[in-house]
Amino acid sequence: MIYSVRDRKFYLNRVSHKEYDGPIDLVDTSSGFPQMSLFQGFPLSDIPQSRLEQVSSITNSQHIVESPSGESFVVYWCNEYLNREEIEPSRAKEPPYQSSITKKPTGFVVFRQDPEQKMSCYTEDIGDLCIFLGSNEAFCVSATEYPGLKPNSVYFADLDTGFGFYDLSSKTLHAVINPPPFYCTTSGWPLSSKI
């Protein structure tokens, strides 16, 4: 779910690549509750074949995010699932309640929503923006407002994948901490202008 400042409503993610049929309003705004709609993605366009395979994979998750200027993006977080013991033998003796399967990020694919053309345009350039994805939230900030952030990047945080960022122009993953050195129940992003 995201809140669109531009539209002044909440959007629930709806995974669909069908023809655009417009947002579907879910709440009668006369009740005083903020308007809520299903987010309708547009058909994907201009995507290289190698990226299409990533987007089509069942091991990715789709996120919607709005930039400070009101642009909407659809971001695919692409992962591969691996046996934890094969990649981290030292973690083989983890508690029995922890899964033996872990995920490893393979990349991110970003589409800029174009409401006038009713298309989602593949992009490797989001300019000065940084997109942040966690297991429970997604948001976007300008890198110039937060020194130390790398523009044109997707930052990610997850218990399995750790913390890192993906440079969209070079298609390079950078692990910051993998896996996190502590148990965390959420993947929150503490941001201040002093990063």
C-alpha positions as CSV (number, residue, x, y, z in Angstrom):
1,M,0.0,0.0,0.0
2,I,1.2,3.5,-0.7
3,Y,-0.3,6.9,0.0
4,S,-0.2,9.2,-3.0
5,V,0.3,12.8,-2.0
6,R,-0.4,13.9,-5.5
7,D,-3.8,12.0,-5.7
8,R,-4.5,12.3,-1.9
9,K,-5.5,8.7,-1.6
10,F,-4.2,5.3,-0.6
11,Y,-3.4,2.7,-3.3
12,L,-3.4,-1.1,-2.7
13,N,-1.0,-3.0,-5.0
14,R,-2.7,-5.0,-7.7
15,V,-0.5,-7.3,-9.8
16,S,-1.9,-7.3,-13.3
17,H,-0.5,-6.8,-16.8
18,K,-3.9,-6.6,-18.5
19,E,-5.2,-3.6,-20.4
20,Y,-5.6,-0.5,-18.2
21,D,-9.1,-0.3,-16.8
22,G,-8.5,2.6,-14.4
23,P,-8.3,2.6,-10.6
24,I,-11.1,1.0,-8.7
25,D,-12.3,3.0,-5.7
26,L,-12.9,0.9,-2.6
27,V,-14.1,3.3,0.0
28,D,-17.0,5.7,-0.1
29,T,-15.3,9.0,0.7
30,S,-18.5,10.5,2.1
31,S,-17.8,8.4,5.2
32,G,-14.8,10.6,6.1
33,F,-12.4,7.8,5.5
34,P,-9.6,8.6,3.0
35,Q,-10.1,7.4,-0.5
36,M,-8.6,4.0,-1.2
37,S,-8.2,2.4,-4.7
38,L,-6.5,-0.6,-6.3
39,F,-3.4,0.5,-8.0
40,Q,-3.7,-0.4,-11.7
41,G,-0.4,-0.9,-13.4
42,F,-0.1,-0.3,-17.1
43,P,1.2,-2.8,-19.7
44,L,5.0,-3.0,-19.7
45,S,6.9,-1.6,-22.6
46,D,10.4,-1.4,-24.1
47,I,11.9,-4.0,-21.8
48,P,15.0,-5.9,-22.9
49,Q,14.6,-9.7,-23.1
50,S,17.0,-10.4,-20.3
51,R,15.0,-8.1,-18.0
52,L,11.7,-9.6,-19.1
53,E,12.8,-13.0,-17.8
54,Q,13.5,-11.5,-14.4
55,V,10.1,-9.7,-14.3
56,S,8.3,-12.9,-15.4
57,S,9.9,-15.0,-12.6
58,I,7.8,-16.2,-9.7
59,T,10.7,-15.3,-7.3
60,N,10.2,-11.6,-7.6
61,S,8.0,-9.2,-5.6
62,Q,6.3,-6.1,-7.1
63,H,6.3,-2.7,-5.3
64,I,4.8,0.6,-6.1
65,V,6.4,3.8,-5.0
66,E,5.8,7.5,-5.6
67,S,8.6,10.1,-5.9
68,P,8.6,13.4,-4.1
69,S,7.4,15.1,-7.3
70,G,4.4,12.6,-7.7
71,E,5.8,10.3,-10.3
72,S,4.8,6.6,-9.8
73,F,7.2,3.7,-10.3
74,V,6.6,0.0,-10.3
75,V,9.7,-1.9,-9.0
76,Y,10.3,-5.6,-9.3
77,W,12.6,-7.0,-6.6
78,C,14.2,-10.1,-8.3
79,N,15.5,-12.9,-6.1
80,E,16.7,-16.4,-6.3
81,Y,16.0,-18.9,-3.6
82,L,18.9,-21.0,-2.3
83,N,19.6,-23.6,0.4
84,R,21.1,-21.7,3.3
85,E,23.5,-24.5,4.2
86,E,25.1,-24.5,0.7
87,I,25.9,-20.8,0.8
88,E,26.5,-20.3,4.5
89,P,27.8,-23.6,6.1
90,S,28.4,-21.8,9.4
91,R,24.6,-21.0,9.6
92,A,23.6,-24.7,9.2
93,K,23.1,-25.1,13.0
94,E,20.5,-22.2,13.2
95,P,17.5,-22.8,15.3
96,P,15.0,-25.3,13.9
97,Y,12.3,-22.7,13.5
98,Q,14.4,-20.9,10.9
99,S,13.9,-21.9,7.3
100,S,16.7,-23.7,5.5
101,I,15.8,-21.7,2.4
102,T,17.1,-18.2,1.9
103,K,16.7,-15.6,-0.8
104,K,19.5,-13.7,-2.6
105,P,18.7,-10.6,-4.6
106,T,19.6,-10.8,-8.3
107,G,18.6,-7.3,-9.3
108,F,15.8,-4.8,-9.6
109,V,13.7,-3.8,-12.6
110,V,12.1,-0.3,-12.6
111,F,9.2,1.0,-14.7
112,R,8.0,4.6,-14.8
113,Q,4.2,4.9,-14.9
114,D,3.1,7.1,-17.8
115,P,-0.6,7.9,-17.2
116,E,-1.1,9.7,-20.5
117,Q,0.3,6.9,-22.6
118,K,-1.2,4.3,-20.3
119,M,2.2,2.4,-20.3
120,S,4.8,1.4,-17.8
121,C,8.1,2.4,-19.4
122,Y,11.2,0.4,-18.5
123,T,14.0,2.7,-17.2
124,E,17.5,2.4,-16.0
125,D,17.6,6.1,-15.1
126,I,15.5,7.6,-12.2
127,G,17.9,10.6,-12.0
128,D,18.6,12.0,-8.6
129,L,16.1,9.6,-6.9
130,C,16.7,6.7,-4.5
131,I,14.0,4.1,-4.0
132,F,13.9,2.3,-0.7
133,L,12.3,-1.2,-0.4
134,G,11.8,-3.3,2.7
135,S,9.6,-6.2,3.4
136,N,6.8,-3.9,4.6
137,E,7.4,-0.5,3.0
138,A,8.6,1.4,-0.1
139,F,9.4,5.1,-0.5
140,C,11.5,7.4,-2.7
141,V,13.7,10.4,-1.8
142,S,16.0,12.8,-3.6
143,A,19.7,11.9,-3.1
144,T,20.7,15.6,-2.9
145,E,18.5,16.0,0.2
146,Y,20.4,13.1,1.9
147,P,24.1,13.3,1.4
148,G,25.8,9.9,1.2
149,L,23.1,8.3,-0.9
150,K,23.9,7.1,-4.4
151,P,21.5,8.6,-6.9
152,N,19.8,6.3,-9.4
153,S,19.8,3.4,-7.0
154,V,17.4,1.1,-5.2
155,Y,18.2,0.5,-1.6
156,F,16.9,-2.8,0.0
157,A,16.5,-4.3,3.4
158,D,15.3,-7.8,4.3
159,L,16.0,-10.3,7.0
160,D,17.2,-12.9,4.4
161,T,18.9,-10.6,1.9
162,G,20.5,-8.2,4.3
163,F,20.9,-4.5,3.5
164,G,22.4,-3.1,0.3
165,F,21.7,-1.1,-2.8
166,Y,21.5,-1.7,-6.5
167,D,22.9,0.8,-9.0
168,L,20.4,1.0,-11.9
169,S,22.8,2.3,-14.5
170,S,25.5,-0.3,-14.0
171,K,23.1,-3.1,-12.9
172,T,25.4,-3.8,-9.9
173,L,24.4,-5.1,-6.5
174,H,26.3,-3.7,-3.4
175,A,25.8,-5.5,-0.1
176,V,26.1,-3.2,2.9
177,I,25.4,-5.8,5.6
178,N,24.5,-9.4,4.6
179,P,22.7,-10.8,6.5
180,P,21.8,-8.3,9.2
181,P,23.8,-8.8,12.4
182,F,20.7,-8.9,14.5
183,Y,17.2,-10.2,14.4
184,C,14.8,-7.5,13.1
185,T,11.1,-7.8,12.8
186,T,10.7,-5.0,10.3
187,S,12.9,-3.6,7.6
188,G,12.5,0.0,8.6
189,W,14.6,2.8,7.1
190,P,15.9,5.5,9.6
191,L,16.6,8.5,7.5
192,S,17.9,11.8,8.6
193,S,19.7,14.5,6.7
194,K,22.9,13.5,8.4
195,I,23.4,10.1,6.7
